[in-house]
Amino acid sequence: MARLLVVHHSPTPTAQALTDAVLAGAHDDAIEGVEVVVRRALEAGAEDVLAADGYLLGTTANFGYMSGALKHFFDTIFLEAGGALSDDGSAAGASGGKKPFGLWVHGRYDTTGAVRSVLSIAGALPWSQAADVLEVLGDVGEPQEEAAYELGGTLAALLS
């Protein structure tokens, strides 16, 4: 059975609403043969990443960057999960298999820096972006929850 790892930092009700919708989409009844494993960013480890066939990442946008919790996740799994570094220590394009990933980001005013930072690190892992980034500003309503549901369903369906 394929495994979809969902790693998120959802400290607010609005961020949690997006997470709940992503998870509902990943568990859609039409999708079979996919185990959805959910980890908070501070609890996920390299063993979770190595055991997964695809990934969904969720974060808040904090001061123009991803949450500290998601950054901690990347810091702790990067090399063991196949991350590649250039000679100068910066992220480099990873080689090897390309497992699909998706990303959702919630911010009050701007998500640009958070998205850029996650995509930069994910690009140095043996992962491949499989869906458009879901960027949500402000309140979360039905349209945003539907988009989050679709993101979860898309990644799970890719693995089924």
C-alpha positions in Angstrom: 0.0 0.0 0.0 1.3 3.5 -0.9 2.0 5.9 1.9 1.2 9.6 1.9 3.0 11.6 4.6 1.3 14.8 5.7 3.6 17.1 7.7 2.0 20.3 9.0 2.3 23.1 11.5 -1.3 24.3 12.2 -1.2 26.5 15.3 -4.3 28.6 14.5 -7.9 27.7 13.8 -7.6 29.0 10.2 -4.5 26.9 9.6 -6.1 23.9 11.2 -9.2 24.3 9.0 -7.0 24.0 5.9 -5.2 21.0 7.4 -8.6 19.3 8.1 -9.7 19.9 4.5 -6.5 18.5 3.1 -6.8 15.4 5.2 -10.5 15.0 4.2 -9.4 15.1 0.6 -6.6 12.6 1.1 -9.2 10.3 2.7 -11.8 10.7 -0.1 -13.8 7.4 -0.5 -12.9 7.2 -4.2 -9.2 6.8 -3.4 -8.0 3.3 -2.6 -4.7 1.8 -1.6 -3.2 4.8 0.1 -2.3 5.0 3.8 -2.3 8.6 5.0 0.2 9.2 7.9 -0.2 12.6 9.7 2.6 14.1 11.7 3.0 17.5 13.3 6.1 19.2 12.0 7.9 19.0 15.3 7.1 15.2 15.6 8.0 14.0 12.0 11.3 12.4 11.5 13.5 11.0 8.7 12.0 7.5 9.2 8.6 8.9 8.3 10.0 10.5 5.2 11.9 7.4 4.1 8.8 5.2 4.5 6.6 7.5 2.4 5.8 7.5 -1.3 4.6 11.1 -1.4 4.3 14.2 0.8 1.9 17.0 1.7 3.4 19.9 3.6 1.4 22.6 5.4 2.7 25.7 7.2 1.9 29.2 8.3 3.8 32.1 6.8 5.7 33.8 9.6 7.7 37.0 9.1 8.2 36.2 5.4 9.3 32.6 6.0 7.9 29.1 6.7 7.0 28.3 10.3 9.9 27.5 12.6 8.4 24.1 13.1 8.5 23.1 9.4 12.0 24.5 9.1 13.0 22.3 12.1 11.5 19.3 10.2 13.6 20.0 7.2 16.7 20.6 9.3 16.3 17.2 11.0 15.5 15.1 7.9 17.4 16.8 5.1 20.5 14.7 4.7 19.1 11.4 5.8 16.2 11.9 3.4 18.5 12.4 0.4 18.9 16.1 0.4 21.7 17.5 -1.8 24.1 20.3 -0.9 26.4 22.2 -3.2 30.1 22.6 -2.4 29.4 25.9 -0.8 26.8 24.4 1.5 23.7 25.7 -0.3 20.8 23.5 -1.4 21.5 21.7 -4.7 19.2 19.8 -7.0 18.7 16.3 -5.7 19.2 13.3 -7.9 17.5 9.9 -7.8 13.8 9.2 -7.6 11.3 12.0 -7.5 8.5 11.4 -5.1 5.5 13.8 -5.5 4.8 16.5 -3.0 2.2 19.3 -2.5 2.2 22.4 -0.3 -0.3 24.6 1.4 0.5 27.9 3.2 -1.7 30.2 5.2 -0.7 33.8 6.0 -2.4 36.9 7.1 -0.7 39.3 4.6 1.8 37.5 2.5 2.9 34.0 1.7 5.6 34.6 -0.9 8.7 34.1 1.3 7.2 31.0 3.0 6.4 29.4 -0.4 9.8 30.3 -1.8 11.7 28.9 1.2 9.8 25.6 1.2 10.1 25.1 -2.5 13.9 25.8 -2.3 14.5 23.1 0.3 12.1 20.6 -1.3 13.9 21.1 -4.6 17.1 19.9 -3.0 15.3 16.7 -1.9 14.4 13.8 -4.3 10.9 15.1 -4.5 8.9 16.6 -7.4 6.2 19.2 -7.1 3.0 17.5 -8.2 0.4 20.2 -7.6 0.1 24.0 -7.6 0.9 25.5 -4.2 -2.3 26.4 -2.3 -1.7 29.9 -0.9 -4.4 31.3 1.4 -4.5 34.8 2.8 -6.7 35.8 5.7 -9.8 33.9 6.7 -10.5 30.4 5.5 -13.9 29.9 3.9 -15.6 27.3 1.7 -13.6 28.1 -1.5 -10.3 27.7 0.4 -11.4 24.5 2.1 -12.5 23.1 -1.3 -9.1 23.9 -2.8 -7.4 22.3 0.2 -9.6 19.2 -0.2 -8.7 19.0 -3.9 -4.9 19.3 -3.0 -5.2 16.4 -0.5 -7.2 14.3 -3.0 -4.8 15.0 -5.8 -1.7 13.9 -4.0 -3.5 10.8 -2.6 -4.8 9.9 -6.0 -1.4 10.2 -7.6 -0.2 7.4 -5.2 -3.2 5.1 -5.6 
